[in-house]
């Protein structure tokens, strides 16, 4: 067995990733990620999304289409 193969086999054990010991920085990274996910959506971004939704809805009504949850939104000319 060569040195590279031995290193690969040491890192590729059968035990799942979750049961392995996590690096020291993993808990801090997870805490940072969770704090970002829990941040509220800024009002300006929420307003922008609402404008896009309103434009999509009015375009569909003008085109005589109804939007269902399983129907993909229409694509532009380049798609």
SVG drawing of the C-alpha trace seen along z (x, -y; Angstrom):
<svg xmlns="http://www.w3.org/2000/svg" viewBox="-58 -49 62 51">
<polyline fill="none" stroke="black" stroke-width="0.4" points="0.0,0.0 1.4,-3.4 1.5,-6.4 -1.4,-8.1 -3.7,-5.1 -3.0,-4.7 -4.0,-8.3 -7.1,-8.0 -8.2,-4.9 -7.6,-6.5 -9.9,-9.4 -12.5,-7.2 -13.8,-5.1 -17.3,-3.5 -18.6,-5.6 -20.9,-8.5 -19.6,-12.1 -21.8,-13.1 -20.2,-10.6 -16.7,-11.8 -15.2,-14.5 -15.8,-17.9 -13.0,-20.5 -12.8,-23.2 -14.0,-25.9 -17.1,-24.0 -19.3,-25.0 -18.5,-28.7 -19.2,-28.4 -22.5,-26.7 -23.5,-29.4 -22.6,-32.2 -24.7,-30.4 -27.7,-30.0 -27.6,-33.7 -27.6,-34.8 -30.5,-32.4 -32.5,-33.8 -32.0,-37.5 -35.2,-39.1 -35.5,-39.9 -34.9,-43.7 -38.0,-45.7 -36.5,-47.0 -35.8,-43.4 -39.3,-42.3 -40.8,-45.3 -38.8,-44.4 -40.0,-40.8 -43.6,-42.0 -43.2,-44.2 -41.9,-41.3 -44.8,-39.2 -47.3,-41.9 -45.8,-42.3 -45.9,-38.5 -49.5,-38.3 -50.6,-41.3 -48.8,-39.9 -50.6,-36.5 -54.0,-38.1 -53.4,-40.3 -52.4,-37.2 -55.4,-35.2 -53.4,-32.7 -53.8,-31.5 -50.8,-30.7 -50.8,-27.4 -48.3,-26.2 -47.0,-23.4 -46.7,-25.5 -43.3,-27.1 -43.4,-30.9 -43.0,-32.0 -39.4,-32.5 -38.1,-35.4 -37.1,-35.4 -33.5,-34.2 -34.5,-31.1"/>
</svg>
